[in-house]
Amino acid sequence: MAYTEVPASVAAFMRRITDLCGEEHADWARNFNACFANTLTTTVERHDDGTTFLLTGDIPAMWLRDSTAQLRPYLTIAAEDDDLADMIAGLVRMQFRYINIDPYANAFNETPSGATWDPDDQSDFSSPWLWERKYEVDSLCYPIQLAWLLHANTGRTDHFDDEFTAGVRRILDVFETEQDHEHRSSYFFVRDCDIPTESLERDGRGTPVAVTGMTWSGFRPSDDACTYHYLVPSNMFAAVAMDYVARIFDGDILDDADIAVRARTLAAAIRKGIDDHATTVNRDGDTIWAYETDGLGHHNIMDDSNVPSLMAAPYLGYCAPDDPVYLATRHTLLSDENPYYYEGTQLKGIGSPHTPPRYVWPIALAIEAMTSDDRDYKAHILDRLVATDAGTNLMHEGIDVDDPTKYTREWFSWSNMMFCELVMDYFDIRVKR
């Protein structure tokens, strides 16, 4: 069952935002209302068993990552709307059902249809539920984040059920295994195509890594293959997610000392691994976080538009916005030392190797603004986002920095909701975490 119209609570919230925007920012309100309604009326499918499936947009599958970000802004309303909270809890249940099918997969079908992004995929597991089996650390972090945020914003605990607990154990198993990918993991991914980032080197095993305490990722949140497989922002997110797990299982909500201890141990090891192996220096000699490393001395100085990103570290809860290493990293990322930072006549910001050169992502711009304490800067970015929507009132994936009529993905729900979250942030309306 899909939404045919927005719930009354959502409509009331949209009116509240419209009033806050006033005449001065009427264009923000116009886009906010279009984006905020669009996700509910075009991507949500509620099932009779209480689960919720979310399309990512123009691809007929659900991503564990995207689906969390698509519903996150509604959490601010869910405390006052039990049905909306039920819908979000249904997504948590669906996410953990999928994780229990295969914790290495990133995207799933609504039914066991056997549909897939590429029927020539080669891996060590196959299920008709899987749309794609690219292993990405963040895919396991986002469902934990959503489960915690639902509790933090509504107080409900019914989604912390047996399937949730089983899924958390699967996540712990995978993160622990992938701390020593070379010797303990059986995962590989090979795709027969001409795009190098669609497959992993060494017959699908990825480039070599040393043991660092961090956990290995095959692919980035963009679904592109990692260059070096300790993806630092995803490990930051994993450390935060493990803190959530420990808090859930330490006795106040659920009582499982083994899970809580394993989560705390993982979080501590990952943080130490980041401290010991994931810092490097920029061209000015300042200490910064690398985007990727392998524990063998190689570092990748860059950032990608998809979240988790280095820019998003405070947004994820890994560090404070005024952390010295974060500030130095941020300065580097917003310069030409980041090969995916672009400036043009219409936009400037961070793009991605996943999209053409000189295309900036609204997701990255929203994160750039939300991790700033400058309200005028937030307003400037919001102005640029609505000015470059190509008349659609919606956000896109990537936008040409010189010509906003050139963009990727007509329909991209994650980007729409990041814009909404930025508007809310500007008015000090934030999801509790």
N, C-alpha and C positions, 0 to 999 in steps of 0.2 A: 504494500500500500504506500503510494507516494503522497506527498503533500500537494493538494490542489490549490491551496491558498495558505498564506502565512498565518501561524497561530496569533491569537489576540495579543499575547504577551510580547511577541516579536514585533507586531505592528505598533504596539504602544512604545516599544523601545525605539523603533525607527522614528516615530514622531518626536520622541525625546531628543534624539540626535539632530533631527531637523531643526528643532527649537534652539538647541545649543549652537548650531552652525549659523543660524540667523541669515540675514541678507548678505552679510559680508562673505560668508562661506557657503552660499546656497549650492554652489557646484559640488562641494564636498558631500553635502546631504544627498544631492541627486545621485551621485555615484554610490554612496554608502547604501542607500535604499535599494538600488538596483542589485548591487553585489550581495547584500545581506539577505535579500529575498531569493536571489537566484540559486544559492546553494540548497536551500530547503526545497524549492519547487522543481529543481532539475537533477539533483544528484542523490537524494535520499530515498531509499526503499526500505520500508519497515515490514518485517516478516511476522507471521502469526505466532512464531515461537518466541517472540520478544527480542530477536536480534535485529540489527540494522546494517544494511549494506549501503556503501557510498561509492558512486562513480567518481573517478578523478576528474571527469569532464569529457573531453572528446576521445577518450579511450575506454572501451567497455569493460573495465576492471577496477578493482579496489586496491589501492596501495595502503599498507599499514601506516606509512608516514603521512601521506597526503590526507587520509581520512581523519586523522587526529587534528591536523591543522585546520581542516575544513570546518570542524565543529567547535573548536576551542573558543571562539568569541561568544558563542551562545551560552557558555557556562556562566556568564554574568547574569543571565536571565533565569537559568535553570533552577536556582534556589527558590524562585517564586512560581515556577510552573512545573508541576510534577510530571506532566506528560512529556514536556521537552526533556526533562531529566531522564525519563524512561527511554526516550529515543537515544540519548547519548549513552546511557547504560547499555542499551542494545548494541551500540557500536563496540563498546568494550568487550561484550560477550562474543561478538562476531570476530573481533581481532584475536582474542585468545583461543577461540575455536580454530582459527586458521593457524596460529602459532603451534598448536598441538598437532595439527596435520603436518606441518613442516616449518621449523623455526629458521630455516635457511632461505625461505622464499620471501620475495619483496612485494608481490602482487598476486591477487587471487580472483577467481571467477565467483559470480553470485551462486551458481549451481555447478555441480561436477560435470561441466559440459565438455571438458577437454580443450576448450579454446586456449590459444597461447599466442604470445607476441611473435614467436618464430618457431614453427614446428620442427626445425632442425636443431633445436637446443640439445646439447649433450651434457649431462650431469650424472650424478650417482643416485638420483631419486626422481620418480615421476608420479604425479597424481593428477587426476582430471580437474582438481580444484585449482591447480597452479596456472596462473597466467604467465609468470616469469619467476625464475629461481636465482636471481642475482643476490648474493648474500651481502647485506648492508647492515652494519651495526645499528644505525639509527632506526631501522625498521623494527627492532626489538625494544628500543628506548621509547618510542612514541606511544605505544599502547600502555606502557607502565606510567608514562607521564599523564595520559588522559585518565587512567584509572585513579591516580592520586588527585588530579585536579578536580575530578568529579566529586570526590569525597571532600576535598578542601573547600569547595564552593557550595556544596549542598548538604554535607554531613551524612549522605547516604553511604551504606556499606554493603548493600545486597549484591553488588557486582563483584565483590570479593568472594566468589564462590569456588567450588572444587575445580572447575575448569580454569579459573584464574590461577589458583595455586599450582595446578599441574603445568600451566603455561610458564609461570615464573620459574619453576624448576627446570623446564626445558631451556629457558633463556640463560639461567645460571650455568647449565651444562655447556651450552654453546660458547658463552663468553670465557669460561674456564678452559675449554678445549682450545679455543682460538688464541689463548695467550701463548700457546706453543704450536702454531699452525704447522710448522715444518715436520714435527714428529707425532702430533696427536690427531690432526684433522684429516678426514677423508674427503672434505669438500673440494670440488673443482668445478670449473665452468668453462665450456668451450662453445662458441657459437660460430657456425660456418658462414662468415660474411667478410666483406672487404673493409669493415670499419674496425680499426684496432681497439678502440675503447669498448667494443661490444663483447670482448672475450679476454680471458686472462692468459698471460704468458706461461711458459713451461708446462704445456699440455693442460692448461687450466688451473694450475696451482698458484700462479702469481709469482712476482719477483721475490727473491729470497729476503727473509727477515731474520733478525736475532730475537731472542726472548728479552722482553723489556719490562714486563708487567702490564703493558697495554694489551688490548685485544684486537685481533686482526680483522680487517674488513676487505672483502673482495672488491666492492664497488662503492662509489660515492653516492650521496643523496640525489645526484643527478642521474643515477643509473649508469654512469660512465666508470670504466675500470680505474682503480687507483693506480698511480705511478709507483708509490711506496705504500705499503699496506697497513701501516699504522696511521689511520686517518685521525688527525689530532682533534678536530672539532667533534667528531663522532665519539671519540674516547672521552672527551669532556662531558658530553651528553650521557654517556654510559655511567660515568662516575656519579652524576646527579641522579640518574635513574636508580642506581643501586642504593643511594641514600633513601629514595622513596620506598624501595622494597624493604629496607631495614626498618623504616618507620611503620610500615604496614604490618610487618610480622613480629614486631617486638613485644606484643602482648596486649596493646590497647585496642587494636582492631582485630588482628589475627595473631595467634600465638604459635610460632614455629621457630624455635631458637636456631635450628640448623640453617634455615633459609636466611634468617637475619644475620647470622655470623658469616655465612658465605657471601652475602651481599656487601657487608661492611669490609670484608677482606678484599673483595674485588675492587671496591671503590678506592680503598687505600693503595692497592697495587697499581691501579690505573693512574691515580694522581701522582704517585712517585715516578711512574714511567714517563708521564708527561714532563715532570720537573727534571728528570735525569736525561731524557733523550729527545724531547720535542721542542727545545728552544734552540735558536740560532741567532745570528746577528744580521741586521739589515745593512745596507750600503753605508749608513752613517755610523755603524758600530754599535747600535742600540740592540739590546736583547729583546727578541720577539719570539712568538710561537710560530713554528713551521706549520704549514697546512698538512703535510704528510712527512713521515720519516720511516726508516726501515730498521732502526737500531744498529745499523752498520755504518753510520756516518753520513748518510745522504739525507738531505732536507729539500723540501719543495716550498719555496716562498711564493704564495699566491692565496687567493680565496675564490670560492665559488658562490654563486647566487643562492643555491639551495641551502636550506637550513636542516641540520646544523652546519654552521659556518664559523670561522674564527670571529667574524664581526658579531655573531650572535651569542658569543660566550656569556655576557651578562644577561641577555634575554633568557637563556637556558638555565641560568642560576649557577653557573660555574664560578663566576668571579664578580667582583664589584665593577661598575662602569668606570671607576677611577683607579683601577688596578694599574700600576705602572707598566707592567708587561703588556697588558691589554691596550693601553693607550699608545704605546710604541708600535704595537702590531697594527692597530687601527690606522695610525698615521701612514704606515707602510702600505696597507691594503688600499688606501685612498690616494695612491700615487702610481706613477708609471712603473714602479718596481713590481707591482702586481700586474702580470701580463694580461689580466682580464679586467683591468680598470680602464674605462673609456670615457672620453669627454667629447661632446659634440655641440651643435648649435641648439638642441632642444633638451638634452639630458646629459648628465654625467653620473657615473656610478659603476657598480660592479656587474659584469656580465658572467659568461660561463663558456668553457670549451664545448658545452653541450649545444650551444646555439651559435649563429654566425658571429664573426668578429664585429665589434662596435654595436652590439646589441646589449642593452642594459635591462636588468630584470626588475620589475616592480617589487618582487619579494625582497630582493637585496636592498632596494631603496627604503622599503618599510622597516627593515631591520636596522639599517643605518640611522634612520630617524628615531626609532624606539630605543636605541642604545645611546642616544644623545640626551643631555639635560637642557638643551637649548630649545625652548618652545618656538622661537621664531624660525629656527632651522627645521623643526617638524612641519611648521606651516608652509615653509618654502617647498619642501619635498611633496607635501600633499597638493600644493598648487601645480607642481610640475606633473604629478601623476594624473590629475584630472585634465590637464592641458594636453596630455599625450595619449589619451585613450582612443584616439581615432574616431571620436564621435559615437562610441559604442556604450559609454557609461559603465564599462566593465574593464577589468585589468587583463593583461595578456601575460605570456611567458617572458619573451624578450622583445624589446622595442629598439628599432634603429635610432641611434642617438641624434641623427640629423633629419630623420623623416619618420614620424610616428605612424604614418599610414602603412609602414612596413613593420610587421610584427609576426611572432610565432604564436600559434595556438589561439584560435578564436574563443575557445571555451576552456578556462583553466580555473577551477574552483578554488584551489589553494591560493592563488594569487589574489583572487577577489577577496578572500577572507583576511589575508594579510593587510590589504588596504583598509578593510573595516576595522581591524584591530588597531591600526595606526590612528585612524580617526578617533576611536575610543580612547586610546592612550593620550591623545592631545587634550582631551577633556577629562583626564585623570580617572577614566573608567578602565579598570584592569582586572584581569582574571587573578584570583587569589592563588598563591602557590605555596 
